[in-house]
Amino acid sequence: MSTAQTLILGAIAGLTIFVGLPMGRVRSSSPALRAALSSIATGILVFLFWDVMSNGVEPIDSHLEAHKWAAFAGYATLLGLGVVAGMMSLVYYDSWLKSKRVTPLVGPGAAAVDELEQRSWFEALTPGRRLALLIATGIGLHNFGEGLAIGQSAAAGKISLALVLIIGFGLHNTTEGFGIVGPMAGEAERPSWRFLGLMGLIGGAPTFLGTVVGQAWVSPALEVVFFAIAGGSILYVVIQLFEVCKRYAMPELVGWMLLLGLLLGFGTDWVLVAAGA
């Protein structure tokens, strides 16, 4: 397989994330449907957290089993720092947004003109869209790590493994689009196609970028860092989504749909494992 073919297939694997994004345009007056969509998204992200952390821990375990203590300590440190950076950067940024006010309000229900003008694009988003953006960012970091695996397999001449990874990750990424749009299910205004397209690029394009880097440069340490940062950011988002699901006050429905999302994630992963076997 040529480099061009590998890069094209890597791009296709990442862009399958667009399959689930149109669900963000679906609107219903049924609170049960909104709760179901949010819960399925939460289940998918719980799986993704497990997925990225297991990928990040794998090289650490291998060094530990081989009694390579220096390498073990170095990789474990990278994993810990990455998780802290991924999660706490979002925690502090969210706290900063909540405490930030450019000017006091100038009347009952009225906002000062300069307050509206100086708000960042991120601050102007609805809560659901903010959460969708954070999810897309976390998934993008995760998919960069997957792209590295594709590129490194092709560069090492393991063509069959690279093809299996491309097919498996492509199938796996179709569920990630649902994870991105889930938090917007409860909002009255539908997200624009432009916004959904941007979320798809943020979440899916890193698969292609990772494939490019992996073709040219093999670095297990870089993989650990990106998986760790993705794990930390996804963990933060999962905590936020649990709060969203709790507000629906439908514990039975939320529980079943969360399990469905979790099984969807594992199902695509099992297809990948079966193909590899």
C-alpha positions in Angstrom: 0.0 0.0 0.0 1.4 3.4 -1.0 1.7 6.3 1.3 -1.0 8.2 -0.6 -3.4 5.2 -0.3 -2.7 4.9 3.4 -3.4 8.6 4.0 -6.6 8.5 2.0 -7.9 5.5 3.9 -6.9 7.2 7.2 -8.9 10.3 6.2 -11.9 8.1 5.4 -11.6 6.3 8.8 -11.8 9.7 10.5 -14.6 11.2 8.4 -17.0 8.4 9.3 -17.7 10.5 12.4 -20.0 12.6 10.2 -22.4 9.6 9.9 -23.9 10.3 13.4 -23.7 14.1 13.4 -27.1 14.7 11.5 -28.9 13.4 14.6 -28.0 16.8 16.1 -30.7 18.3 13.9 -33.4 16.0 15.3 -35.8 17.8 17.6 -38.7 16.4 19.6 -41.0 17.7 22.3 -40.6 14.4 24.1 -38.4 14.7 27.2 -38.0 10.9 27.0 -36.4 11.1 23.6 -34.0 13.8 24.7 -33.1 11.9 27.8 -32.5 8.8 25.7 -30.2 10.6 23.2 -28.2 12.2 26.0 -27.9 8.9 27.9 -26.7 7.0 24.8 -24.1 9.7 24.2 -22.9 9.3 27.8 -22.6 5.5 27.5 -20.5 5.9 24.3 -18.2 8.4 26.1 -17.9 6.1 29.1 -16.6 3.4 26.7 -14.3 5.9 25.0 -12.8 6.8 28.3 -12.1 3.1 29.0 -10.8 2.7 25.4 -8.3 5.6 25.5 -7.0 4.8 29.0 -6.5 1.1 28.1 -4.5 2.2 25.1 -2.5 4.6 27.2 -1.8 2.0 29.9 -0.8 -0.8 27.5 2.9 0.3 26.9 3.3 1.1 30.6 2.2 -2.5 31.5 4.6 -3.9 29.0 7.5 -2.1 30.5 6.4 -3.1 34.0 6.2 -6.8 33.1 9.6 -6.6 31.5 11.0 -5.0 34.7 12.2 -1.9 32.7 11.8 0.4 35.7 13.1 3.6 34.1 10.9 3.3 31.0 8.0 2.3 33.2 8.4 5.4 35.4 8.8 7.7 32.4 5.7 6.4 30.6 3.6 6.4 33.9 4.6 10.0 34.5 3.6 10.9 30.9 0.2 9.2 31.4 -0.4 10.9 34.8 0.5 14.4 33.6 -1.5 13.9 30.4 -4.7 13.0 32.3 -4.2 15.9 34.7 -3.7 18.3 31.8 -6.7 17.0 29.9 -9.1 17.1 32.8 -8.0 20.0 34.9 -7.5 22.4 32.1 -11.2 22.1 31.3 -12.1 22.3 35.0 -10.3 25.6 35.4 -11.4 27.0 32.1 -15.0 26.3 33.0 -14.6 27.9 36.4 -13.0 30.9 34.7 -15.9 31.3 32.3 -18.5 31.1 35.1 -16.7 33.8 37.1 -15.9 36.1 34.2 -18.1 39.2 33.6 -16.8 42.0 31.5 -19.2 44.7 33.0 -22.1 44.6 35.4 -25.6 44.3 33.9 -27.1 47.7 33.3 -30.6 47.1 34.1 -33.1 44.3 34.9 -32.4 41.6 32.3 -30.3 43.9 30.1 -26.7 43.3 29.2 -24.1 46.1 28.6 -23.1 46.5 25.0 -19.4 45.9 25.6 -20.2 42.8 27.5 -21.9 41.3 24.4 -19.1 42.6 22.0 -16.3 41.2 24.1 -17.7 37.7 24.6 -15.6 35.0 22.9 -17.1 32.7 20.3 -16.9 29.9 22.9 -18.7 31.9 25.6 -21.5 32.8 23.1 -22.3 29.1 22.6 -25.3 27.5 24.3 -24.4 25.1 27.2 -25.2 22.1 24.9 -22.9 23.4 22.1 -20.1 24.1 24.6 -20.3 20.5 25.8 -20.4 19.2 22.2 -17.3 21.2 21.4 -15.5 19.8 24.4 -16.5 16.3 23.5 -15.3 16.8 19.9 -12.0 18.0 21.2 -11.5 15.0 23.4 -12.5 12.6 20.7 -10.2 14.4 18.3 -7.2 13.8 20.7 -8.3 10.2 20.9 -8.5 9.9 17.1 -5.1 11.4 16.7 -3.7 8.5 18.7 -5.7 6.0 16.5 -4.2 7.7 13.4 -0.7 7.2 14.8 -1.4 3.5 15.1 -2.6 3.4 11.5 0.4 5.3 10.2 2.9 3.4 12.3 1.5 0.0 11.2 1.8 1.0 7.5 5.3 2.4 8.0 6.4 -0.8 9.6 5.1 -2.8 6.6 2.2 -4.4 8.5 -0.3 -3.7 5.7 -2.9 -6.2 6.8 -2.9 -4.7 10.4 -3.1 -1.2 9.0 -6.2 -2.1 6.9 -7.9 -3.8 9.8 -7.2 -0.7 11.9 -8.7 1.6 9.2 -11.8 -0.5 8.9 -12.2 -0.9 12.6 -11.6 2.7 13.5 -13.9 3.8 10.7 -16.7 1.7 12.1 -15.9 2.8 15.6 -15.9 6.5 14.7 -19.5 6.3 13.4 -20.7 6.0 17.0 -18.6 9.0 18.1 -20.8 11.4 16.1 -23.8 10.4 18.4 -21.6 11.2 21.4 -20.9 14.7 20.1 -24.5 15.7 19.4 -26.1 14.1 22.5 -25.8 17.1 24.8 -27.6 19.3 22.2 -30.7 17.0 22.2 -32.4 19.0 25.0 -32.0 22.4 23.4 -34.9 24.1 21.5 -32.7 25.6 18.7 -31.2 23.1 16.2 -27.4 23.4 15.6 -26.5 24.6 12.1 -25.0 22.4 9.5 -21.9 24.6 9.7 -21.5 24.0 13.4 -22.0 20.2 13.0 -19.4 20.2 10.2 -17.0 22.0 12.4 -17.5 19.4 15.2 -16.9 16.7 12.6 -13.6 18.2 11.5 -12.4 18.7 15.1 -13.3 15.1 16.0 -12.5 13.3 12.8 -9.7 15.2 11.0 -7.0 14.2 13.7 -7.3 10.6 12.5 -5.8 11.8 9.2 -3.2 14.0 10.9 -2.2 11.1 13.2 -1.8 8.9 10.1 0.5 11.5 8.5 2.7 11.7 11.6 2.7 8.0 12.2 3.9 7.3 8.7 6.9 9.6 9.2 7.7 9.2 12.9 7.2 6.3 15.3 6.8 7.5 18.9 5.1 5.3 21.6 5.6 8.1 24.1 3.6 10.6 21.9 0.8 8.0 21.7 0.7 7.8 25.5 0.5 11.6 25.9 -2.4 12.0 23.4 -4.3 9.1 24.8 -3.8 10.5 28.3 -4.9 14.0 27.5 -7.9 12.6 25.6 -8.8 10.4 28.6 -8.7 13.4 31.0 -10.8 15.6 28.8 -13.4 12.8 28.1 -13.6 12.1 31.9 -14.5 15.8 32.5 -17.2 15.6 29.8 -18.6 12.4 31.2 -19.0 14.0 34.6 -20.9 16.9 33.0 -23.2 14.6 31.0 -24.1 12.6 34.1 -25.4 15.9 35.5 -27.4 16.5 32.4 -28.9 12.9 32.5 -29.8 13.3 36.2 -31.9 16.4 35.5 -34.3 14.4 33.3 -35.5 12.5 36.5 -36.0 9.3 34.4 -33.5 6.9 36.1 -34.8 3.7 34.5 -34.7 5.1 31.0 -31.4 6.8 31.5 -29.9 3.6 32.9 -31.0 1.4 30.0 -30.0 4.0 27.3 -26.6 4.5 29.0 -26.0 0.8 28.9 -27.1 0.8 25.2 -24.5 3.5 24.4 -21.8 1.5 26.3 -22.7 -1.7 24.4 -22.6 0.2 21.1 -19.0 1.3 21.9 -17.9 -2.2 22.9 -19.7 -3.7 19.9 -17.6 -1.7 17.4 -14.5 -2.5 19.4 -15.3 -6.2 19.3 -15.7 -6.1 15.5 -12.2 -4.6 15.4 -10.8 -7.3 17.6 -12.5 -10.1 15.7 -11.2 -8.7 12.4 -7.7 -8.5 13.8 -7.9 -12.1 15.0 
